[in-house]
């Protein structure tokens, strides 16, 4: 079975030519398709799905002390490193030092 690519190219050319010939109507059509897609997504997300009630009093939480200690140590090291950078004086690259009047 041999596919005839010239027919496909000719058909695609006809479709594109028709779209270019009626550009205003095609832009309205594309806008309407985008609006319909957006409204369908909005409807699906907001109205068609029933909202689930979550009972927060039954939710169990746990505190991992080891992970907190690692994170607190990391924050402490960063805090020390950042506070050390405040003491260093950097030269101002925008000041001209050669031409003093």
Phi, psi and omega in degrees: 000120183255130179273137179263103183285336180295325178294318179295318178295319180295319179294315179297320178298319179296317180296314180294323178295318179295320179295320180289325181293325180243059188295320182297314180292326178292322179293322176295318179298315180295321177298316181294321178296317179295319179294319179295320178295316179296319178293323179293321177294318178298316179297316181298317184285328189255330188244325187279337180265128178288139180283129180272136177273128181251128178266104185284341180289338179270351181290131182258130178245153177223153181243121181265103185293323181296316179295322178295319179296319177297315181294319178296321177297320178296317178295320179296316179297317179295320179298316179295317181296318180290325179290330177290330182287341178290331185282338184281133179263122178258142179290147180280116183287349183263354179271134176271119182264342184277331185251082177261130180252000000 
